[in-house]
């Protein structure tokens, strides 16, 4: 069975996990802003040291595909590709919003309604998608500026659960009685690895040359000294 290293760099935290035969062996995380570049390599080193496995034993590397932090996704993807090239192993990518949705269902078993994982995209914008409790897509992934009319048609007939680091700021403007905001749901390397193990069995691998993260929006660099 597979030994899979998972890299979660889509959000503010930086995390890695190691799964063997679908079971979590070890996971480590750093919750520091903009720590991906400085901490990811050391986390990978430490997770192998803690686990007793060697990196040469890897069968695949999994990466959070986005949407999310532009810089974080680039760092995670380039690191994952480097390992895959070095050891001639496949790359697996999992949509970050899917990771959030599966995490929600695991923590809130039996909840019926629509799921809306949200990733903060600054100001009142979020990256989001809407799914039913069977993870069937109701509204595709989009970058959405949230206001008091957002999701109003869906909320008329459905209870909706909003979660992820973009959800909290939306609670002040989405006030419908069917809107439920859930805290403490975030993308985790451990869940990413579990989902990647299923993809490994199905041989759902990415093209190492062609794969790019799901940025959703182009990166816009700020000028030095700019206020906006």
N, C-alpha and C positions, 0 to 999 in steps of 0.2 A: 504493500500500500504506500501511498504517497507521503512524502515529507514536504510541506509547503510553508514557505515564508511569506507573510503578509505585511504590507506596508500601508499604513493609513496616514496620509498627509494632506487630506482635503480640507481639514478644519484647523483651528488654532493649535490644537494639540498635535503631537507627533508620536506615533505608536507603531510597534511591530509585534507580531505574534508568530508562533511556530506551531503548526499542527502536524501530528503524525497519525495516520490511519483515522482521520477526521477528529481525533481527540486533541484538545488544547494541551500543549506541552509547556509552553511558557509565553508570557506576554509582558511587555514593558512599555511605559508611556512617560512622556515629558509634557507637562502642561505649562509651557512658556511661550509667549508670543514670538513668532518668527524664529523658532528654534529648529526648523526642519533642516536647514543647511548645516548647522553646527552639531546637531544631536543625532541625526538619523543613522549615520555610520556607526557611531558608538553604541547605539541601541541594538543594532544588528549584531555587532560583536558580542555584546553582553547577553543577548538572548540565546545565542549559541553556547556561550560559556556556561550559562545557567542550565541549559537543557542537556548537555552532554553529547549532543550531536555536533557534526562538523558540516561546514557549509558545502563541502564536496558531496555530501549525501543528499542534497536537495533534489527534488523532482520537479519543482516549479516555483515561481515567484508570483504572488498575487498583489495587485495594486488597486487602490481606490481610484476609479476612473473619472470621478467628478459627477456633477459640477461641484465647484468649491473654490478654494483659494488658488488663484492662478499660479503663484510662485510655489506653493506647497505641492500642487499637482505636478508641476514640472520637475521638481526635485525628486518626488517619489517615483515618477515614471523613468527619469534618467537613471536613477539608482537601480531600479528593478531591471531595466534593459541591460545595464552594465553587467549585473550578476547573471542574467540569462545568457548573454553572449559569452561570458567567461566560462560558464559551465555547460553550455549547449543544452539548456532546458527551456521549457515553454513559459510564456507570459500569460497570466490570467488577469482579466480586468472585470471589476464589479461596480455597477453604478452606485454612487454614494447614497442617492435617495432610496434605492432599493435596500441598502444596508440599514438605513434608518427605519424603513417600514417593517422589515423583518424583526428588528430589535423591538419595535413597539409591540408587535403582535406577540412576541415571546414574553414580554413583561406584562401584557394586558390580555391574557388569553380569554377568548370568548367575547371580546368586544365586537359589536356589530355596528357598522356605519362606514363612512368614507374616511380614508386616511390621507392626510396631506403633510408629508414631510417637507420641511422648509430649511434651506440653508441661507444664512445671512449674506446678502450681496451689497450691504451698506445702505445708508439712508433708509427709505421705506421700500426697498427692492429686495426680493428674495428669489432664489432658485427653488422651484417647487414642482410637484406633480400630484395628481389625485388618483387614488386607487381604491378599489373596494377591499373588503376584508379577505378576499381570495387573491389579492395582489393583481387583479385585472385592471388595466389602465382605463381610467375614466377621462382624465385630461392629461395630455402628454407633458413632458418636461418643458418648462418655460422660465424665462426671467420675467418676473411680474412685479410691477409697482402696486403695492397694496393700499387700498383706500376703503372707505365704508361700504362700497358696493361690491367689493371683491367676493367671489363665490356665492353671491346672493341667490342665484338661481338654484344651485345645488343645496344650499342651506334651507330652502323652503321645504324640501321633502326628505332631507337626510340629516342625521346627526353626523358632524364632521369632527375628526380629531386632528388637531394641529400640533406638530412637535418638531424638534430640531432647533438649532441655535438661531434660526430666523423667526421662530414662532412667537417668542415673548413680546417682541416689539409690535406684533400685529394684534395682540389682544386688546389694545386700546382703541383700535378702529374697527375690528370685526367683533361686533357686540351681539350678534344674533343668538337667540337662546339655544340653537342647535350647535353652536360652535363651542368645542371643548378644547382647552389648551393644556397640554401635558408636558411637564418638566422632565429634565434629566434623561432625555433620549438623545444620544449622540452617536456618530459613527465610531465604531471600535474595531481595532485590528482583529480581535478575537472573533467577532461576527463575520467580518470580511473573510477570514480564513475558513470558517465553516461553509460559507457560501461558495468560496473558491474550490473547496474540496469536492463539492457536487459538480462544479464545472469541469474539474479535472477528470472525473469519472466519465463525463460525456465528451471529453476531448475538445472542449470549447476554449480554444487557445487563440491568442491575438497574433497578428503578423508583426514580428519584432521591428521590421523596417517601417511599416505603414502606421502603426498604432500611435495615436496622440490622445491625450486626455480630453474629456468632454468639458471644454472650458465654458461653453454656452455663450460667452461674450468675449470680445477681443480685449486684450490687456491694454490699458491706457496708462502710460507713464506720466507722472507728475513732474513739472518743472521744479527745479530747486527753488525754494523760497515761495512757491505758490501756495496760496491759502486754500484753493479749491482743487 
